[in-house]
């Protein structure tokens, strides 16, 4: 843990590493408090657990109790710097820290010049320290969410049953909207460019938490989208799905297909407050693991856990009457390069929470990122925003 910030004696150059006199090291990759000196910092680089992260935070809080503002500034500055510099510089920092103990520390506290210098150093490292604190707590929060989901303790919105759809014009649109949503290749074929359906990405007919549920999306529009750098209505967002995920054409704003889809989403969202981000909305965020996504590792994971459904060639499994039992993940009938799933981070979140079917949350963050990188490295239709010639060489 992060402790023993104050050594009992001045350390010499020969025992700086061996006695670990000042500060245990917080691994900037896994954010685990490492109990060894800088020589052994790599030994615990990959040993990341929620309890270790919580212990590190608790130790930092204990370290800041009972000291003056001046001492706490030095401690936080040390933590901020140590989280972002190489090991050999960390050793130099330890030596510097041990040299200002005793009378030197007293003189530092009484010196406004030294205090001002440390304040400037803290301000320069404040962003690093803030990021470190957020990154330590984020994995623990994600793990809590995962555990709650596995235990079934998270309360998600339950969309109304279909037998409650009214028998009127509104109900007619809701029923048509569900048909378009689940069988887009038939009921939305005027605008769809492949054999996919909306339900291939928004599972369980748009009801599944952490799989882009429609009940969580409906009340969050209008919303800003980075894809076109402006505020978008819900209808405009659906148009983008047809253009990119379905590799087709954007329906007109007054098209009956678009009106029916919005009506279906409205029905699913009954009881959901407008403008409130509901639990289970969208796809979970898979945080950086400290290792770049590897398509090579992803290919091995795909063969072991994905190919049995989606095929070794990623072409999916077609079903009688059109569409797919298991959708294609690449090839000319898959989503194009402008789709949201073409983002490794978004695809990894979908995979993490929902794949393999019935085994959501079984892959590690790194495995989800690796599989996403492998899938998106394969051939697929070009981004229509770039045009045919540029898209062919993208």
N, C-alpha and C positions, 0 to 999 in steps of 0.2 A: 504494500500500500504506500501511498505518498505520506511519508512521515519522517521523523527525525531530521527536521530541517536544520536544527542547530546541533553541530557536533560538540562533543564534550571537550575536545582539544583541537588545536590547529593541526590540520593534516599536512603531511609533506608530499612532495612530488611522487615519492615511491609508493605511498599507500593511498593515493587519491582513489584509485579504482578498487583496491582490495577492501577497504573499510567502508566504502559508500557513505561518506560523512555528511552529505548535505541533503540530497533529494533523490528519491527513487524516480525512475523515469517513466513518463507516460508515453506509451507507444503511439505515435501519430497515425499509424495504420489501423490498428485494432482498438486503440483507446483503452488498453488494459494497463493498470498500474504494474510495472515490472519491478520485482523486488531485488534485482541484481544491479550491478554497475553497468557503465556504458559498454564494456566488453561483451556482456551477456544480453544486451538489449534485443538482439535478433532472436534469442532463444524463445521469447514469449510473444513474438510478433504476431503469431496467428492464434494465440490462445484467447479468444474473445468470448466472454460470457456476460450476461446481464448482471450477475452478482458482482463480478469484478468491476464493471463500470460503476455500479452503485457504490462499491467500496471506495473507488477512487474519488468519487464526488464527496463522500462522507469524510474521507481523509483530508481533502482540500478544505472543507468547512472547518474541521477540527484544527487544521494548521493555522487558520486565520483568526481563531478565537484567542482572546487574551492578550494580543499584541497591539502595539500602537499602529496608527495609520502608516507611519513611515516603514515599519517592518513589513506590514501587509503589502505595501507597494512593491517592496523588493521581492517578496514571495510570488506575487502575481506576475511581476515582470519576468522572474525566472521561469515560471511555468509557461508563460506565453512564448518566451524565446526557445526554451527547450523543446516545445512542441513543433518547432519549425526549422531547426538547424541540424546539421550533421552531427554525428557522434563526437568527432574530434573537437568540434567547437564546444559541445556540451562539457567536455572535460575541462576546457579552458574556463568556462563559466563557473564550474565547481571550484576551481583553483582561485578564481577571483572572489567567489563568495566566502571561501574559508579565510581569505586574507583580510576581510573586513569585519571579522568577529571581534569581540572584546572591546578594547579601547577604540578601535577603528570604527566599529558600529556606533559607539557613543558619539564620536566626532561627526560621523555622517548625519546622525539625528540632529546635531546642533548646527550643521552647516546648511544654510539656505541654498548655496550653489549646488552642492551634491544632491540636495532634495529636488531642486529644479531639474537637474539632469535626469534623475530617476523618473520624475513625472513625465518628461518628454519621452523617455524610453518606454514608459508604460503606455502612453498615448499611441506611439508607433506600433506597439504590439497588441493594442486593445482589440483590433479586429481579429487577430489570430487567436487571442484568448477567448473571445466570444464564440468564434467558430468552433474552437476546441470544446467548449462547454456544451454547445448545441450538438456536436457530433457524438459526445459521450452519452448524452441523454437520448438522442434519437434512436439508436439501436435498441435501447431498453424499452422505449415507448413502442417501437415496432414489434418487439418481442411480446409485450403485454397485449397488443392488439391481436397478434397471431394466436396467443394462448387463449384469449377470450373467445376468438372465433372457433378454435378447436373444441373448447369446452361448451360452446353454445351459450355463453353468458351475455354476449353483445345483443342488444335488442335492435333489430332492423325493422324497417317499415314493412308491413305485410300488405301487398296490393289487394284490392277487392277481387272476389271470385268472379269468374265470367258469367255465372248465372245471375249476377246482380246488374248486368248491362241492361239498360232500359230498352223497351220495344218502341223506339221512336227514331226520328231522323238522326239524332245524336248517337243512339245505340247502333244504328246501321253503319255510321262512319267508324265507330269503335271496332265493330266486328270486321269491317273491311281493313281497317288499320292493322289488326292482328294478322290477318291473312297476308297482307303486304309484308309485314315484319318477319314472319316465319317462312314465307314462300315468295320471296322477292322475285325470284327468277320466273315466277308465273304471274303474280298479280302486279308486279312492278316492272314487267319486262320492257315496257316502253322506254324506260330510262336505265335499266341495269345493263352492264356490259359484260358480266360474267355469271357464273352459276351460283354465286354466293347469296346468302340472305343476311338480313340485319341480325338475326338470331345466332349467326355463327360467331359474332364478336360480343353480342349482348345476350348472354346465355339465359336459358329458361324463359324464352319469349320476352326478354327485357326485365325480368323480375329478380335475377340472381344478384345478391350483394357482391361487391368487388369484381363484378363483370360488366361494368357500365350499365347499371340498372336505369331504366327509363324514369322510374318514379323519383329517383334522386336528381336526374338531369332537368326535368321539366321546369321546376321552379327556379332554376339558376340562370335562366336566360331572360333578357338579352345579356350577353357576356362578351368580354374582349377575347379575341383569339389571335395568337401570334402568327398563325398561318397566313392571314390576310391583313394583320396589323390594324384591326378596327373592331368596333362593337358589332356583334352579330345577333340576329334574332334566332329563335329556335328553328324556324323554317329555313333560314340560311345555313344553319349548321347541318340540317338534314340534307340539304342540297350538296354540301361538301361530301357527305357519306356516299351519295350516289356517284359523285364525280371521281372520288379517290378510292374508297374501299371497294365499291362495286364497279369501278373502272368504267363508268358509264357517263350519263349526261345529267345535269342538274334539272330537276323538274321545275316547271313554272310555278311561281308563288301561288297561283290560283288553281293549280292542278288538283284534281280530286284525290290522287294518291297522297299528295303532301297534306291535304286537309285531313284525310283519314288517319295518317300516321300521327299527326299532332293530336287528334281526338283520342287515339289509343293511349298515347303517353299521358294525356290529361286524365284519363280514366285510371290508369295505374297509379297516378300521383295523388289521388283523392286522400285527404287527411295529412298530406305533407305540407308544412308551412313554406310559403314563398320566400326565396332568398336565404334559406337555411341549408348549410352543407350537412347532409344527413350521413350517418355512419354507413359505410358500404358504398359510398358514391364513387363512380369512376373505377379506376384500377389502383391498387396499392402502389406506393412509390418504393422501388427497390433502391436503397442507398448505395453509394460507392463503397466498395469493399477493400480498396487499396490495391487491387489487381485489375488490370485491363481485361475486358471481356475477350475470351479466346474462342474464335470459331473452331479451332482444332478440338479443344475440349468439348465445345458445344456439339460438334459432329458426333463424338462418341456418345454423349448423353442422348442425343436425338435417336441414334440407332438403338440404344438400349431401352428408351422409355417412350419414344414418340412414333417411331417408324411402323409399329404394329397397327396403328390407326391411320396415320397420314401417309404411309407408304415410304419406302426407301428413297423414292424420287420426289417426295413432297407433293404428289399429285392428288392426294386425298382418296376418298372412296365415294364414287357416285351412287345415287339411289334411283330406283325406278321412278319415272315421272318427272325427273329433273332435280337439280340441286345435289347436295352432297350429304351423306351420313357423317363423313369426316371431311372437312373442307381442305382444299389445296392450300399449302403454305407458300409455295412459289410456283413459277411457271406462268403461262399467259392467261390462266383463268383465276389467278390469285389477285390480291389487292395490289395496287400499283405503288410506285415509289413516293407518291405524294400523300399516301394514307397515314393516319396516325400510327398504325401498327408498324409502319416502316421505321419508326423510332425505336431503337433498342431498349431504351428505358421504359417506354410505355408497354411494349410487347413483353418485356421481362416481368412487369407488374402483373399483366394478365396471366402469364405462365405461372408465376409464383403462387397466385391465389387459386388457380383453377385447373392446372394441369399437373400430371395426367388426370383424366376425368375420374372424379370420385376420390382423388388423392391430393386435393389442393393443399398448399403450404408444406408439401413434402420435400420440395427441392430447396436447396440453400439459395441465398441471394446470388452467390457467384455462379451456381449452376444455371439459374434462370437467365442471368446476363449472358452467359456463354451460349446457351441454346438460342437466345434471341439474336445474338451476333451471327451465329451460323445460319439461321433462317434468312435473315435480311441480307446476307451476303450472296444469296442465290439469285438467279435471273427472274425478273418479274417485269410487268409492263412499266413503261416510263412515266414520269410525273407529267401530266398534261399541261401544267403551267409552263414547262420548259420547251414545248414544241417537239416535233418528231425528230428532227436532225440532232438537236442538242440532247434530247432524251436518250437517243441511241448510244451516245458516247458518255452518258452520265455513269 
